[in-house]
Amino acid sequence: MRLTGIAGTSLLLSGYMKFGNNEMKRYKGSAQPEVKLRKTDFGPDFIWGVAAAAYQTEGGWNADGKSESNWDHFAHKSGNIERNENADVATDFYHRYAEDIELIRKMNFRNFRFSLAWSRILPNGTGEPNRAGLDFYHKVIDKCFECGIEPWITIYHWDMPQVLEEAGGWTNREIIGWFSEYVELVTREFGAKVKNWMVMNEQLSFVGGGYLWGNMAPGKKSVSGFMKAAHHSVLCNAEGGRIVRRNVQGANVGTTFFTAYIEPVDQQKKNIRAAERVNAGINRMFIEPLLGMGYPEKSLSVLSKIRKYFEPGDEERIVFDFDFIGVQYYFRAVVESSMIPWIRAREVSATERIVESNSMGFEMYPEGLTRILKQFAQYLQIKKLLVTENGTCVPDVLKDGRIADRRRKLYFKRHLAALLQAKQEGVNVDGYFVWSPTDNFEWDKGFRTRFGLVHVDFQTQERTIKDSGLWFQKFLK
């Protein structure tokens, strides 16, 4: 996410979040009592699942006809990833998918969201499909059904064939055709089995991180490139939805967005306006065009630059009525006014505010989930919300065959209580997906930051269910 991408990127802020203002120590996290929850509190039809991504888990980076992806290429360049790590093997899901799906079943989740690797399916980006790649995903889907687990496919979770990246990737308007061909293929191939589809994962992250700040693949830093990539991704998101609905009978089609609850550092007008600009860049920029509202240029004037990349008919083409919208929430950002170009705001760090944070320095703030769900519920065009990612990274210690990850377990309890509060206050939120079932490769952070309910020893690939996973096992029984 944020700068790394577990769920998103604090895009318009990220390059400038150096944080200074020692007065922010007045921000104390409120003490929260032990949370008691019951599965039945959420209703009989509530969806409980886990979520993962192809590049972060599969490995097998050049196996069985798969071509190099943009992330393979990016991670193989020295200096792009912490400790120069890469996901050539990752958690070896390509060979261990059956074991990992069995672990999901053992923890009593009945929904598994995973993504497809474009370069495994279409090694040249377009043209002849790779039968071995398609067969792999058939095996994953079939194993899910064998375990009583419903598969949810994410079509694009940041990795594309490097050959397309070299042709401009998301900055090249031809990607509308490339992406459409890819979606046509996978929906026709898997649509008879799989009814739950998500077109994209967090445009903010792969567009901002990839083409503006350069901390994500392909590592570019260009304002014009960012604007083009953003608009092309919006067009593809809508077009992908149309293709899924056309090709998959009875499809439940959605897409996902990175979100952060944005708050001004105080009630000074300049800081309130700064928070409004940041909210437009993070929470509104990609959802509002989809809903027919256009880009939020009035709140963030720099977005008017996207207009130069419009072609006739784009106003209509960027709109699509999804069956659900996936909200992905990890943290709150407290911001103040600054002289930084465009956004004229910067974040005041969790460290400076002396609040609890995860291994990536982001605040653990469950109340923000309630508030961001209520914020998205104000869009009357949205039929239903799902929390399609939520989780945290904290240091894990494997001792005597056990990982006593108390902080992660408490994080989930508090965030589920926050979701339940939103639901009780009338928000139509019908599902929750944990990020993630196993520890994995966390984008530019490599293997240092662990989000999994299952610990992975990356040397031996041995799996151990953490206490947080055992808590879900009991809670979902």
C-alpha positions as a Markdown table, in Angstrom:
| # | Residue | x | y | z |
|---|---|---|---|---|
| 1 | Met | 0.0 | 0.0 | 0.0 |
| 2 | Arg | 1.4 | 3.1 | 1.2 |
| 3 | Leu | 4.9 | 3.5 | -0.3 |
| 4 | Thr | 5.3 | -0.2 | -0.5 |
| 5 | Gly | 2.2 | -1.5 | -1.9 |
| 6 | Ile | 0.6 | -3.9 | 0.5 |
| 7 | Ala | -2.4 | -2.1 | -0.2 |
| 8 | Gly | -1.8 | 1.1 | -1.8 |
| 9 | Thr | 0.5 | 4.1 | -2.0 |
| 10 | Ser | 0.0 | 7.4 | -0.2 |
| 11 | Leu | 0.7 | 8.6 | -3.6 |
| 12 | Leu | 0.6 | 12.3 | -3.7 |
| 13 | Leu | 2.2 | 12.5 | -0.3 |
| 14 | Ser | 4.7 | 9.8 | -0.4 |
| 15 | Gly | 7.7 | 11.4 | -2.0 |
| 16 | Tyr | 7.5 | 14.3 | 0.5 |
| 17 | Met | 6.6 | 12.5 | 3.8 |
| 18 | Lys | 9.7 | 13.5 | 5.7 |
| 19 | Phe | 7.5 | 14.6 | 8.7 |
| 20 | Gly | 8.4 | 17.3 | 11.1 |
| 21 | Asn | 6.4 | 19.0 | 13.8 |
| 22 | Asn | 7.3 | 18.0 | 17.3 |
| 23 | Glu | 4.1 | 19.6 | 18.6 |
| 24 | Met | 2.1 | 16.6 | 17.4 |
| 25 | Lys | 2.9 | 14.6 | 20.5 |
| 26 | Arg | -0.6 | 15.6 | 21.8 |
| 27 | Tyr | -2.0 | 13.0 | 19.5 |
| 28 | Lys | -2.3 | 10.0 | 21.8 |
| 29 | Gly | -4.0 | 6.8 | 20.7 |
| 30 | Ser | -7.0 | 6.1 | 22.9 |
| 31 | Ala | -6.7 | 3.0 | 25.1 |
| 32 | Gln | -8.9 | 0.3 | 23.8 |
| 33 | Pro | -10.3 | -2.5 | 25.9 |
| 34 | Glu | -10.3 | -6.2 | 24.9 |
| 35 | Val | -12.8 | -6.7 | 22.1 |
| 36 | Lys | -15.3 | -9.5 | 22.3 |
| 37 | Leu | -16.9 | -10.5 | 19.0 |
| 38 | Arg | -19.1 | -13.3 | 17.6 |
| 39 | Lys | -19.3 | -14.4 | 14.0 |
| 40 | Thr | -23.1 | -14.2 | 14.3 |
| 41 | Asp | -22.8 | -10.5 | 15.0 |
| 42 | Phe | -22.1 | -10.0 | 11.3 |
| 43 | Gly | -25.0 | -11.9 | 9.9 |
| 44 | Pro | -25.4 | -15.3 | 8.3 |
| 45 | Asp | -24.5 | -14.2 | 4.8 |
| 46 | Phe | -21.4 | -12.2 | 5.7 |
| 47 | Ile | -18.3 | -13.2 | 3.5 |
| 48 | Trp | -15.2 | -14.2 | 5.3 |
| 49 | Gly | -12.0 | -14.5 | 3.2 |
| 50 | Val | -8.3 | -14.1 | 2.8 |
| 51 | Ala | -6.5 | -12.2 | 0.0 |
| 52 | Ala | -3.2 | -12.7 | -1.8 |
| 53 | Ala | -1.4 | -11.7 | -5.0 |
| 54 | Ala | 0.4 | -13.6 | -7.7 |
| 55 | Tyr | 3.7 | -11.9 | -7.7 |
| 56 | Gln | 3.9 | -11.8 | -3.9 |
| 57 | Thr | 3.4 | -15.6 | -3.5 |
| 58 | Glu | 3.7 | -17.7 | -6.6 |
| 59 | Gly | 7.4 | -17.8 | -7.4 |
| 60 | Gly | 8.1 | -19.9 | -10.5 |
| 61 | Trp | 9.0 | -16.7 | -12.2 |
| 62 | Asn | 10.1 | -18.3 | -15.4 |
| 63 | Ala | 8.5 | -21.7 | -15.1 |
| 64 | Asp | 6.4 | -23.5 | -17.7 |
| 65 | Gly | 6.4 | -20.8 | -20.3 |
| 66 | Lys | 5.9 | -17.8 | -18.0 |
| 67 | Ser | 7.6 | -14.7 | -19.3 |
| 68 | Glu | 9.4 | -12.0 | -17.3 |
| 69 | Ser | 6.9 | -9.6 | -15.7 |
| 70 | Asn | 7.5 | -5.9 | -14.9 |
| 71 | Trp | 8.0 | -6.8 | -11.3 |
| 72 | Asp | 10.5 | -9.6 | -12.1 |
| 73 | His | 12.4 | -7.0 | -14.1 |
| 74 | Phe | 12.2 | -4.3 | -11.4 |
| 75 | Ala | 13.1 | -6.6 | -8.5 |
| 76 | His | 16.1 | -8.0 | -10.4 |
| 77 | Lys | 17.7 | -4.6 | -10.5 |
| 78 | Ser | 20.0 | -3.8 | -7.6 |
| 79 | Gly | 18.7 | -1.2 | -5.2 |
| 80 | Asn | 15.0 | -1.4 | -6.0 |
| 81 | Ile | 14.1 | -3.8 | -3.2 |
| 82 | Glu | 15.2 | -3.8 | 0.5 |
| 83 | Arg | 18.2 | -6.1 | 0.9 |
| 84 | Asn | 18.1 | -6.7 | -2.9 |
| 85 | Glu | 15.5 | -9.4 | -2.5 |
| 86 | Asn | 13.1 | -10.7 | -5.2 |
| 87 | Ala | 10.1 | -12.9 | -5.6 |
| 88 | Asp | 11.6 | -15.5 | -7.9 |
| 89 | Val | 10.5 | -18.1 | -5.3 |
| 90 | Ala | 8.5 | -16.1 | -2.9 |
| 91 | Thr | 6.3 | -18.5 | -0.9 |
| 92 | Asp | 6.4 | -21.0 | -3.8 |
| 93 | Phe | 2.6 | -21.0 | -4.1 |
| 94 | Tyr | 3.1 | -22.2 | -7.7 |
| 95 | His | 4.2 | -25.6 | -6.3 |
| 96 | Arg | 2.5 | -25.4 | -2.9 |
| 97 | Tyr | -0.9 | -24.0 | -3.8 |
| 98 | Ala | -2.6 | -27.2 | -2.5 |
| 99 | Glu | -1.0 | -26.9 | 0.9 |
| 100 | Asp | -1.8 | -23.2 | 1.2 |
| 101 | Ile | -5.4 | -23.7 | 0.3 |
| 102 | Glu | -5.7 | -26.5 | 2.8 |
| 103 | Leu | -4.3 | -24.0 | 5.4 |
| 104 | Ile | -7.0 | -21.5 | 4.4 |
| 105 | Arg | -9.6 | -24.2 | 4.9 |
| 106 | Lys | -8.1 | -25.2 | 8.2 |
| 107 | Met | -8.4 | -21.6 | 9.5 |
| 108 | Asn | -12.1 | -21.9 | 8.5 |
| 109 | Phe | -12.2 | -19.2 | 5.7 |
| 110 | Arg | -14.5 | -20.1 | 2.9 |
| 111 | Asn | -13.4 | -17.4 | 0.4 |
| 112 | Phe | -10.0 | -17.0 | -1.2 |
| 113 | Arg | -9.1 | -13.9 | -3.3 |
| 114 | Phe | -6.1 | -14.4 | -5.5 |
| 115 | Ser | -4.8 | -12.7 | -8.6 |
| 116 | Leu | -3.7 | -14.0 | -12.1 |
| 117 | Ala | -0.2 | -13.4 | -13.4 |
| 118 | Trp | -0.7 | -11.8 | -16.8 |
| 119 | Ser | 2.8 | -13.0 | -17.9 |
| 120 | Arg | 2.0 | -16.6 | -17.0 |
| 121 | Ile | -1.1 | -16.5 | -19.1 |
| 122 | Leu | 0.0 | -14.4 | -22.1 |
| 123 | Pro | 3.8 | -14.4 | -22.1 |
| 124 | Asn | 3.9 | -11.9 | -25.0 |
| 125 | Gly | 1.2 | -9.7 | -23.5 |
| 126 | Thr | -1.2 | -10.5 | -26.3 |
| 127 | Gly | -1.6 | -13.3 | -28.8 |
| 128 | Glu | -1.1 | -16.9 | -28.1 |
| 129 | Pro | -1.9 | -18.0 | -24.5 |
| 130 | Asn | 0.3 | -20.2 | -22.5 |
| 131 | Arg | -1.7 | -23.4 | -21.8 |
| 132 | Ala | 0.5 | -24.4 | -18.8 |
| 133 | Gly | -0.3 | -21.1 | -17.2 |
| 134 | Leu | -4.1 | -21.4 | -17.7 |
| 135 | Asp | -3.9 | -25.0 | -16.4 |
| 136 | Phe | -2.2 | -23.8 | -13.2 |
| 137 | Tyr | -5.1 | -21.5 | -12.4 |
| 138 | His | -7.6 | -24.2 | -13.2 |
| 139 | Lys | -5.8 | -26.4 | -10.6 |
| 140 | Val | -6.0 | -23.6 | -8.0 |
| 141 | Ile | -9.7 | -23.1 | -8.7 |
| 142 | Asp | -10.4 | -26.8 | -8.5 |
| 143 | Lys | -8.5 | -27.1 | -5.3 |
| 144 | Cys | -10.6 | -24.3 | -3.8 |
| 145 | Phe | -13.8 | -26.1 | -4.6 |
| 146 | Glu | -12.4 | -29.4 | -3.3 |
| 147 | Cys | -11.8 | -27.6 | 0.1 |
| 148 | Gly | -15.2 | -25.9 | 0.1 |
| 149 | Ile | -13.7 | -22.5 | -0.7 |
| 150 | Glu | -15.1 | -20.0 | -3.1 |
| 151 | Pro | -12.5 | -18.5 | -5.5 |
| 152 | Trp | -12.4 | -14.7 | -6.1 |
| 153 | Ile | -10.2 | -13.7 | -9.0 |
| 154 | Thr | -8.4 | -10.4 | -9.2 |
| 155 | Ile | -7.5 | -9.9 | -12.8 |
| 156 | Tyr | -4.8 | -7.3 | -12.4 |
| 157 | His | -2.7 | -7.0 | -9.2 |
| 158 | Trp | 0.2 | -4.9 | -10.5 |
| 159 | Asp | 2.2 | -7.4 | -12.6 |
| 160 | Met | 2.2 | -7.2 | -16.4 |
| 161 | Pro | 4.4 | -8.8 | -19.0 |
| 162 | Gln | 7.7 | -6.8 | -19.3 |
| 163 | Val | 7.3 | -6.7 | -23.0 |
| 164 | Leu | 4.2 | -4.5 | -22.6 |
| 165 | Glu | 6.0 | -2.4 | -20.0 |
| 166 | Glu | 8.7 | -1.8 | -22.5 |
| 167 | Ala | 6.1 | -0.6 | -24.9 |
| 168 | Gly | 5.0 | 2.0 | -22.4 |
| 169 | Gly | 2.8 | 0.0 | -20.0 |
| 170 | Trp | 0.1 | 2.1 | -18.5 |
| 171 | Thr | 1.3 | 5.2 | -20.2 |
| 172 | Asn | 0.5 | 3.8 | -23.6 |
| 173 | Arg | -3.1 | 4.2 | -24.6 |
| 174 | Glu | -2.8 | 0.9 | -26.5 |
| 175 | Ile | -3.1 | -0.8 | -23.1 |
| 176 | Ile | -6.8 | -0.5 | -23.4 |
| 177 | Gly | -6.7 | -3.1 | -26.2 |
| 178 | Trp | -4.0 | -5.2 | -24.5 |
| 179 | Phe | -5.9 | -5.3 | -21.2 |
| 180 | Ser | -9.2 | -6.0 | -22.9 |
| 181 | Glu | -7.7 | -9.0 | -24.8 |
| 182 | Tyr | -6.4 | -10.3 | -21.5 |
| 183 | Val | -9.7 | -9.9 | -19.7 |
| 184 | Glu | -11.6 | -11.5 | -22.6 |
| 185 | Leu | -9.3 | -14.6 | -22.4 |
| 186 | Val | -9.5 | -15.2 | -18.7 |
| 187 | Thr | -13.2 | -14.6 | -18.3 |
| 188 | Arg | -13.9 | -17.0 | -21.2 |
| 189 | Glu | -11.4 | -19.5 | -19.7 |
| 190 | Phe | -12.5 | -19.4 | -16.1 |
| 191 | Gly | -16.0 | -17.8 | -16.2 |
| 192 | Ala | -17.9 | -21.1 | -16.2 |
| 193 | Lys | -16.3 | -21.9 | -12.8 |
| 194 | Val | -15.7 | -18.6 | -11.1 |
| 195 | Lys | -18.5 | -16.1 | -10.5 |
| 196 | Asn | -16.7 | -13.5 | -8.3 |
| 197 | Trp | -14.3 | -11.2 | -10.0 |
| 198 | Met | -12.3 | -8.1 | -9.2 |
| 199 | Val | -10.9 | -6.1 | -12.1 |
| 200 | Met | -8.1 | -4.3 | -10.5 |
| 201 | Asn | -6.2 | -3.9 | -7.3 |
| 202 | Glu | -5.5 | -0.3 | -6.1 |
| 203 | Gln | -4.8 | 1.9 | -9.1 |
| 204 | Leu | -3.4 | 4.5 | -6.8 |
| 205 | Ser | -0.5 | 2.1 | -5.8 |
| 206 | Phe | 0.6 | 0.8 | -9.2 |
| 207 | Val | 0.1 | 4.1 | -11.0 |
| 208 | Gly | 1.5 | 6.4 | -8.3 |
| 209 | Gly | 4.3 | 4.1 | -7.2 |
| 210 | Gly | 5.1 | 3.0 | -10.7 |
| 211 | Tyr | 5.0 | 6.2 | -12.7 |
| 212 | Leu | 5.3 | 9.1 | -10.3 |
| 213 | Trp | 7.5 | 8.2 | -7.3 |
| 214 | Gly | 9.3 | 5.2 | -8.8 |
| 215 | Asn | 9.3 | 3.0 | -5.8 |
| 216 | Met | 7.2 | 0.4 | -7.6 |
| 217 | Ala | 7.6 | -1.3 | -11.0 |
| 218 | Pro | 8.5 | 0.0 | -13.5 |
| 219 | Gly | 10.2 | 2.6 | -11.3 |
| 220 | Lys | 9.4 | 5.7 | -13.4 |
| 221 | Lys | 9.2 | 9.3 | -12.2 |
| 222 | Ser | 7.1 | 11.5 | -14.5 |
| 223 | Val | 4.2 | 13.8 | -13.9 |
| 224 | Ser | 2.9 | 13.3 | -17.5 |
| 225 | Gly | 3.5 | 9.6 | -17.3 |
| 226 | Phe | 1.5 | 9.4 | -14.1 |
| 227 | Met | -1.4 | 11.4 | -15.5 |
| 228 | Lys | -1.6 | 9.2 | -18.6 |
| 229 | Ala | -1.3 | 6.0 | -16.7 |
| 230 | Ala | -4.0 | 7.1 | -14.2 |
| 231 | His | -6.5 | 7.9 | -17.0 |
| 232 | His | -5.7 | 4.7 | -18.9 |
| 233 | Ser | -6.2 | 2.6 | -15.8 |
| 234 | Val | -9.6 | 4.2 | -15.2 |
| 235 | Leu | -10.6 | 3.4 | -18.7 |
| 236 | Cys | -9.4 | -0.2 | -18.3 |
| 237 | Asn | -11.1 | -0.6 | -15.0 |
| 238 | Ala | -14.5 | 0.2 | -16.5 |
| 239 | Glu | -13.9 | -1.7 | -19.7 |
| 240 | Gly | -12.8 | -4.7 | -17.7 |
| 241 | Gly | -16.0 | -4.6 | -15.8 |
| 242 | Arg | -18.0 | -4.6 | -19.0 |
| 243 | Ile | -16.1 | -7.6 | -20.3 |
| 244 | Val | -16.6 | -9.6 | -17.1 |
| 245 | Arg | -20.3 | -8.9 | -17.1 |
| 246 | Arg | -20.7 | -9.8 | -20.8 |
| 247 | Asn | -18.7 | -13.1 | -20.6 |
| 248 | Val | -19.5 | -14.5 | -17.2 |
| 249 | Gln | -23.1 | -15.6 | -16.7 |
| 250 | Gly | -24.2 | -14.6 | -13.2 |
| 251 | Ala | -21.0 | -12.7 | -12.5 |
| 252 | Asn | -20.5 | -10.8 | -9.2 |
| 253 | Val | -18.1 | -8.2 | -10.5 |
| 254 | Gly | -16.2 | -5.5 | -8.5 |
| 255 | Thr | -13.0 | -3.7 | -8.2 |
| 256 | Thr | -10.8 | -2.5 | -5.3 |
| 257 | Phe | -9.4 | 0.8 | -4.1 |
| 258 | Phe | -6.7 | 1.8 | -1.7 |
| 259 | Thr | -8.1 | 4.0 | 1.0 |
| 260 | Ala | -6.8 | 5.9 | 4.1 |
| 261 | Tyr | -8.7 | 7.8 | 6.6 |
| 262 | Ile | -7.4 | 11.4 | 6.2 |
| 263 | Glu | -7.6 | 13.9 | 9.1 |
| 264 | Pro | -6.2 | 17.4 | 9.5 |
| 265 | Val | -3.7 | 17.9 | 12.2 |
| 266 | Asp | -5.9 | 20.6 | 13.8 |
| 267 | Gln | -8.9 | 22.7 | 12.8 |
| 268 | Gln | -7.1 | 25.6 | 11.2 |
| 269 | Lys | -8.6 | 26.3 | 7.8 |
| 270 | Lys | -5.3 | 25.8 | 6.0 |
| 271 | Asn | -4.9 | 22.3 | 7.5 |
| 272 | Ile | -8.6 | 21.4 | 6.8 |
| 273 | Arg | -8.0 | 22.3 | 3.2 |
| 274 | Ala | -4.8 | 20.3 | 3.1 |
| 275 | Ala | -6.7 | 17.3 | 4.3 |
| 276 | Glu | -9.4 | 17.9 | 1.6 |
| 277 | Arg | -6.7 | 17.9 | -1.1 |
| 278 | Val | -5.1 | 14.7 | 0.2 |
| 279 | Asn | -8.5 | 13.0 | 0.5 |
| 280 | Ala | -9.2 | 13.9 | -3.1 |
| 281 | Gly | -5.8 | 12.5 | -4.3 |
| 282 | Ile | -6.0 | 9.3 | -2.3 |
| 283 | Asn | -9.7 | 8.4 | -1.7 |
| 284 | Arg | -11.6 | 10.1 | -4.6 |
| 285 | Met | -9.4 | 10.2 | -7.6 |
| 286 | Phe | -10.1 | 6.8 | -9.0 |
| 287 | Ile | -13.6 | 6.0 | -7.6 |
| 288 | Glu | -15.4 | 9.1 | -8.7 |
| 289 | Pro | -14.7 | 8.9 | -12.5 |
| 290 | Leu | -16.0 | 5.4 | -12.3 |
| 291 | Leu | -19.2 | 6.7 | -10.7 |
| 292 | Gly | -19.8 | 9.3 | -13.4 |
| 293 | Met | -18.5 | 12.2 | -11.3 |
| 294 | Gly | -15.3 | 12.9 | -13.1 |
| 295 | Tyr | -11.9 | 13.5 | -11.5 |
| 296 | Pro | -12.1 | 15.7 | -8.4 |
| 297 | Glu | -10.4 | 18.6 | -10.0 |
| 298 | Lys | -12.1 | 21.3 | -7.8 |
| 299 | Ser | -10.6 | 19.8 | -4.7 |
| 300 | Leu | -7.2 | 19.0 | -6.3 |
| 301 | Ser | -6.6 | 21.3 | -9.2 |
| 302 | Val | -3.5 | 19.4 | -10.5 |
| 303 | Leu | -5.9 | 16.6 | -11.7 |
| 304 | Ser | -7.1 | 19.0 | -14.5 |
| 305 | Lys | -3.9 | 18.0 | -16.3 |
| 306 | Ile | -5.5 | 14.6 | -17.0 |
| 307 | Arg | -7.9 | 16.4 | -19.4 |
| 308 | Lys | -5.3 | 16.6 | -22.1 |
| 309 | Tyr | -5.3 | 12.8 | -22.4 |
| 310 | Phe | -9.0 | 12.5 | -22.9 |
| 311 | Glu | -10.3 | 11.3 | -26.3 |
| 312 | Pro | -13.9 | 11.7 | -27.6 |
| 313 | Gly | -16.2 | 9.4 | -25.7 |
| 314 | Asp | -13.9 | 8.9 | -22.7 |
| 315 | Glu | -16.4 | 10.6 | -20.3 |
| 316 | Glu | -18.8 | 7.8 | -21.0 |
| 317 | Arg | -16.2 | 5.0 | -21.2 |
| 318 | Ile | -14.8 | 5.6 | -17.7 |
| 319 | Val | -18.2 | 4.9 | -16.1 |
| 320 | Phe | -19.3 | 1.4 | -15.0 |
| 321 | Asp | -21.8 | 0.2 | -12.5 |
| 322 | Phe | -20.0 | -2.5 | -10.5 |
| 323 | Asp | -21.8 | -5.0 | -8.3 |
| 324 | Phe | -19.6 | -4.1 | -5.4 |
| 325 | Ile | -16.6 | -1.9 | -4.5 |
| 326 | Gly | -13.7 | -3.3 | -2.5 |
| 327 | Val | -12.3 | -0.9 | 0.2 |
| 328 | Gln | -8.8 | -1.7 | 1.3 |
| 329 | Tyr | -7.9 | 0.0 | 4.6 |
| 330 | Tyr | -4.7 | -0.2 | 6.7 |
| 331 | Phe | -4.1 | 3.2 | 8.4 |
| 332 | Arg | -4.9 | 6.8 | 9.1 |
| 333 | Ala | -2.9 | 9.7 | 7.8 |
| 334 | Val | -2.8 | 13.0 | 9.7 |
| 335 | Val | -1.8 | 15.9 | 7.5 |
| 336 | Glu | -0.8 | 19.5 | 7.7 |
| 337 | Ser | -0.5 | 22.3 | 5.2 |
| 338 | Ser | 2.9 | 22.8 | 3.5 |
| 339 | Met | 4.5 | 24.5 | 0.5 |
| 340 | Ile | 5.0 | 21.2 | -1.4 |
| 341 | Pro | 3.8 | 21.6 | -5.0 |
| 342 | Trp | 0.5 | 20.2 | -6.2 |
| 343 | Ile | -0.8 | 18.7 | -2.9 |
| 344 | Arg | 0.4 | 21.5 | -0.6 |
| 345 | Ala | 0.3 | 19.1 | 2.3 |
| 346 | Arg | 2.4 | 16.6 | 4.1 |
| 347 | Glu | 1.8 | 13.8 | 6.7 |
| 348 | Val | 2.7 | 14.1 | 10.3 |
| 349 | Ser | 4.1 | 10.7 | 11.1 |
| 350 | Ala | 2.8 | 8.1 | 13.6 |
| 351 | Thr | 6.2 | 8.2 | 15.3 |
| 352 | Glu | 5.9 | 12.0 | 15.9 |
| 353 | Arg | 2.4 | 11.7 | 17.1 |
| 354 | Ile | 3.4 | 8.9 | 19.5 |
| 355 | Val | 0.7 | 6.4 | 18.4 |
| 356 | Glu | 0.9 | 2.7 | 17.8 |
| 357 | Ser | 2.3 | 1.8 | 14.4 |
| 358 | Asn | 3.2 | -1.3 | 12.4 |
| 359 | Ser | 6.6 | -2.4 | 11.1 |
| 360 | Met | 6.3 | 0.0 | 8.2 |
| 361 | Gly | 5.6 | 3.0 | 10.4 |
| 362 | Phe | 1.9 | 3.4 | 9.7 |
| 363 | Glu | -0.6 | 4.0 | 12.4 |
| 364 | Met | -2.9 | 1.3 | 13.6 |
| 365 | Tyr | -6.2 | 3.2 | 13.8 |
| 366 | Pro | -9.3 | 0.9 | 13.7 |
| 367 | Glu | -11.7 | 3.9 | 13.9 |
| 368 | Gly | -10.6 | 4.9 | 10.5 |
| 369 | Leu | -12.2 | 1.8 | 9.0 |
| 370 | Thr | -15.6 | 2.8 | 10.3 |
| 371 | Arg | -15.1 | 6.3 | 9.0 |
| 372 | Ile | -13.8 | 5.3 | 5.5 |
| 373 | Leu | -16.7 | 2.8 | 5.1 |
| 374 | Lys | -19.1 | 5.6 | 6.0 |
| 375 | Gln | -17.4 | 7.9 | 3.6 |
| 376 | Phe | -17.7 | 5.5 | 0.7 |
| 377 | Ala | -21.3 | 4.7 | 1.7 |
| 378 | Gln | -22.2 | 8.3 | 0.9 |
| 379 | Tyr | -21.8 | 7.5 | -2.8 |
| 380 | Leu | -25.3 | 6.5 | -3.7 |
| 381 | Gln | -24.1 | 4.8 | -6.9 |
| 382 | Ile | -22.3 | 2.1 | -4.9 |
| 383 | Lys | -24.5 | -0.9 | -4.4 |
| 384 | Lys | -22.4 | -2.8 | -1.8 |
| 385 | Leu | -19.1 | -2.5 | -0.1 |
| 386 | Leu | -16.6 | -5.3 | 0.8 |
| 387 | Val | -13.4 | -4.8 | 2.8 |
| 388 | Thr | -11.2 | -6.6 | 0.4 |
| 389 | Glu | -7.9 | -6.1 | 2.3 |
| 390 | Asn | -7.1 | -5.3 | 5.9 |
| 391 | Gly | -4.1 | -6.5 | 7.9 |
| 392 | Thr | -0.9 | -5.4 | 9.6 |
| 393 | Cys | 2.8 | -6.3 | 9.8 |
| 394 | Val | 4.4 | -6.7 | 13.2 |
| 395 | Pro | 7.5 | -8.5 | 14.3 |
| 396 | Asp | 7.0 | -12.2 | 14.6 |
| 397 | Val | 9.0 | -14.6 | 16.7 |
| 398 | Leu | 8.8 | -18.4 | 16.1 |
| 399 | Lys | 9.4 | -20.0 | 19.5 |
| 400 | Asp | 8.7 | -23.6 | 20.3 |
| 401 | Gly | 6.7 | -24.0 | 17.2 |
| 402 | Arg | 4.4 | -21.1 | 18.0 |
| 403 | Ile | 4.1 | -17.4 | 16.9 |
| 404 | Ala | 2.3 | -15.5 | 19.7 |
| 405 | Asp | 1.4 | -12.5 | 17.6 |
| 406 | Arg | -0.8 | -10.8 | 20.1 |
| 407 | Arg | -0.6 | -7.4 | 18.4 |
| 408 | Arg | -1.8 | -8.7 | 15.1 |
| 409 | Lys | -4.7 | -10.6 | 16.8 |
| 410 | Leu | -5.8 | -7.5 | 18.6 |
| 411 | Tyr | -5.5 | -5.5 | 15.4 |
| 412 | Phe | -8.0 | -7.8 | 13.7 |
| 413 | Lys | -10.4 | -7.8 | 16.6 |
| 414 | Arg | -10.4 | -4.0 | 16.8 |
| 415 | His | -10.8 | -3.6 | 13.0 |
| 416 | Leu | -13.6 | -6.1 | 12.9 |
| 417 | Ala | -15.3 | -4.2 | 15.7 |
| 418 | Ala | -14.9 | -1.0 | 13.6 |
| 419 | Leu | -16.4 | -2.7 | 10.6 |
| 420 | Leu | -19.3 | -4.0 | 12.7 |
| 421 | Gln | -20.0 | -0.5 | 14.0 |
| 422 | Ala | -20.2 | 0.8 | 10.4 |
| 423 | Lys | -22.6 | -2.1 | 9.5 |
| 424 | Gln | -24.8 | -1.4 | 12.5 |
| 425 | Glu | -24.9 | 2.3 | 11.5 |
| 426 | Gly | -26.4 | 1.3 | 8.2 |
| 427 | Val | -23.4 | 0.8 | 5.9 |
| 428 | Asn | -24.0 | -2.0 | 3.4 |
| 429 | Val | -20.7 | -3.8 | 4.0 |
| 430 | Asp | -21.1 | -7.5 | 3.4 |
| 431 | Gly | -17.6 | -9.1 | 3.6 |
| 432 | Tyr | -14.1 | -9.0 | 5.0 |
| 433 | Phe | -10.9 | -10.4 | 3.5 |
| 434 | Val | -7.7 | -10.6 | 5.6 |
| 435 | Trp | -4.4 | -9.6 | 4.1 |
| 436 | Ser | -2.9 | -12.2 | 3.9 |
| 437 | Pro | -3.1 | -15.9 | 4.4 |
| 438 | Thr | 0.6 | -16.4 | 4.5 |
| 439 | Asp | 3.6 | -14.2 | 4.9 |
| 440 | Asn | 4.8 | -13.1 | 1.4 |
| 441 | Phe | 7.0 | -10.8 | -0.6 |
| 442 | Glu | 6.0 | -7.3 | 0.4 |
| 443 | Trp | 6.9 | -5.4 | -2.8 |
| 444 | Asp | 9.7 | -2.9 | -2.2 |
| 445 | Lys | 10.1 | -4.1 | 1.4 |
| 446 | Gly | 10.9 | -7.6 | 0.4 |
| 447 | Phe | 10.5 | -10.3 | 3.0 |
| 448 | Arg | 11.1 | -8.0 | 6.1 |
| 449 | Thr | 7.5 | -7.1 | 6.8 |
| 450 | Arg | 5.2 | -10.0 | 7.6 |
| 451 | Phe | 1.4 | -9.8 | 7.2 |
| 452 | Gly | 0.4 | -13.4 | 7.2 |
| 453 | Leu | -1.9 | -15.5 | 9.4 |
| 454 | Val | 0.6 | -18.2 | 8.6 |
| 455 | His | 4.3 | -17.8 | 9.2 |
| 456 | Val | 6.6 | -18.9 | 6.3 |
| 457 | Asp | 10.2 | -19.7 | 6.8 |
| 458 | Phe | 11.5 | -18.4 | 3.5 |
| 459 | Gln | 14.6 | -20.7 | 3.6 |
| 460 | Thr | 12.7 | -24.0 | 4.1 |
| 461 | Gln | 9.2 | -22.9 | 3.1 |
| 462 | Glu | 7.8 | -24.4 | 6.3 |
| 463 | Arg | 4.4 | -23.1 | 7.3 |
| 464 | Thr | 3.2 | -22.4 | 10.9 |
| 465 | Ile | -0.2 | -21.0 | 11.7 |
| 466 | Lys | 0.2 | -18.0 | 14.0 |
| 467 | Asp | -2.0 | -17.3 | 17.0 |
| 468 | Ser | -3.9 | -14.8 | 14.9 |
| 469 | Gly | -4.7 | -17.6 | 12.4 |
| 470 | Leu | -5.7 | -19.9 | 15.2 |
| 471 | Trp | -8.0 | -17.1 | 16.6 |
| 472 | Phe | -9.8 | -16.9 | 13.2 |
| 473 | Gln | -10.0 | -20.7 | 13.1 |
| 474 | Lys | -11.9 | -20.6 | 16.4 |
| 475 | Phe | -13.9 | -17.4 | 15.6 |
| 476 | Leu | -15.1 | -18.7 | 12.2 |
| 477 | Lys | -15.9 | -22.2 | 13.4 |
